[in-house]
């Protein structure tokens, strides 16, 4: 059951624009505004939950970022094959 209310102040132009866009989407104004706002809120809350790392996890990430990059053999082989293929195509 919906029992809470949020009031916002906006210009008449902004209100008219929102109403027109909501009409084009065949939505009422509340749904048009609330839907994307809730999607954004969920994304932010999820990102916040995922980004809360322990000090140990932060150190692990920092060490991994500071370590020199090492190409795996399969990746190095693929890069070599692509370069060779490009060289043959340019001939």
C-alpha positions as CSV (number, residue, x, y, z in Angstrom):
1,X,0.0,0.0,0.0
2,X,1.4,3.4,-1.0
3,X,1.3,5.7,1.9
4,X,4.3,8.0,1.6
5,X,4.5,11.2,-0.5
6,X,7.4,13.2,-1.9
7,X,6.9,16.7,-3.1
8,X,9.2,18.4,-5.5
9,X,9.4,21.9,-6.8
10,X,10.1,22.5,-10.4
11,X,9.4,25.0,-13.1
12,X,6.2,24.9,-15.1
13,X,8.4,24.2,-18.2
14,X,10.0,21.2,-16.5
15,X,6.7,19.8,-15.3
16,X,5.2,20.2,-18.8
17,X,8.2,18.4,-20.4
18,X,7.9,15.5,-17.9
19,X,4.2,15.2,-18.5
20,X,4.6,15.2,-22.3
21,X,7.3,12.6,-22.1
22,X,5.2,10.5,-19.7
23,X,2.3,10.7,-22.1
24,X,4.5,9.6,-25.0
25,X,5.5,6.6,-23.0
26,X,1.9,6.0,-22.0
27,X,2.7,6.3,-18.3
28,X,1.4,8.4,-15.5
29,X,3.8,11.1,-14.3
30,X,4.6,9.4,-11.0
31,X,5.5,6.1,-12.8
32,X,7.5,8.0,-15.4
33,X,9.6,9.7,-12.7
34,X,9.7,7.0,-10.1
35,X,10.7,4.1,-12.4
36,X,14.1,5.5,-13.5
37,X,14.8,6.9,-10.0
38,X,14.3,3.5,-8.4
39,X,16.5,1.8,-11.1
40,X,19.2,4.3,-10.4
41,X,18.8,3.9,-6.6
42,X,19.1,0.1,-7.0
43,X,22.2,0.4,-9.1
44,X,23.9,2.8,-6.7
45,X,23.1,0.6,-3.7
46,X,24.4,-2.5,-5.5
47,X,27.6,-0.7,-6.5
48,X,28.0,0.5,-2.9
49,X,27.6,-3.0,-1.5
50,X,30.1,-4.5,-4.0
51,X,32.7,-1.8,-3.4
52,X,32.8,-2.2,0.3
53,X,36.1,-4.1,0.6
54,X,38.0,-5.2,3.6
55,X,41.5,-3.8,4.2
56,X,42.9,-7.2,3.1
57,X,40.9,-7.1,-0.1
58,X,42.1,-3.5,-0.8
59,X,45.7,-4.6,-0.3
60,X,45.2,-7.6,-2.7
61,X,43.8,-5.3,-5.4
62,X,46.6,-2.8,-4.9
63,X,49.3,-5.5,-5.2
64,X,47.7,-6.9,-8.3
65,X,47.5,-3.4,-9.9
66,X,51.1,-2.6,-9.0
67,X,52.5,-6.0,-10.3
68,X,54.0,-5.9,-13.7
69,X,51.7,-7.2,-16.5
70,X,52.4,-10.7,-17.7
71,X,50.9,-12.0,-20.9
72,X,49.8,-15.5,-20.8
73,X,51.2,-17.9,-23.5
74,X,47.8,-18.3,-25.2
75,X,47.3,-14.5,-25.3
76,X,50.8,-13.9,-26.6
77,X,50.2,-16.6,-29.3
78,X,46.9,-14.9,-30.3
79,X,48.6,-11.5,-30.6
80,X,51.3,-13.0,-32.7
81,X,48.8,-14.7,-35.0
82,X,46.8,-11.5,-35.4
83,X,50.0,-9.5,-36.2
84,X,51.1,-12.2,-38.7
85,X,47.6,-12.2,-40.3
86,X,47.6,-8.4,-40.6
87,X,51.1,-8.5,-42.2
88,X,50.0,-11.0,-44.8
89,X,46.9,-8.9,-45.6
90,X,48.9,-5.8,-46.2
91,X,51.1,-7.5,-48.8
